[in-house]
Amino acid sequence: MSPVTATLDITREVCPMTYVRTKLKLESLGAGALLEVVLRGDEPLKNVPRNARDEGHEVVSLTPRGDGTHVLVLRKQGR
């Protein structure tokens, strides 16, 4: 896997801001960039990967960490 281009911590955000922050960060990156998103809670865990897929981005991985957070890696698609 390529190195991560940027990291975003949304563990303090609540829906819908979790995906809004993720989307804004993706928009600032070039096509093919990898964004690592640190998230916490059931709603972000379900909604952020689904919304990213719905917008055409690739979910590269979703890994639980021992502290109750998850690390989601997204590959930006498009232009």
Residue, then its C-alpha position, 0 to 999 in steps of 0.5 A: m500500500s502507498p504511504v498515507t497522504a494525510t490524516l484526519d482525526i474525527t473522534r470528537e465529531v458527531c454525525p453528520m460532521t464526521y463525514v462533512r470533515t472527511k469530505l472536505k479533507l478528501e476534496s483538498l487532496g489529489a486523485g489517488a491520495l490516501l486519507e487516514v481517518v481516525l474515528r470513534g463510535d458506531e454511527p461514524l463507523k457505519n456512515v463514513p465508509r458508506n458515504a465515501r463509497d457512495e461518492g466513488h472513493e475506495v475503502v482501502s482498510l478499516t482497522p480497529r485499535g485497542d482504544g475503541t477507535h478505528v482507522l479508516v483508509l480511503r483512496k480518493q477517486g476522480r480528478 
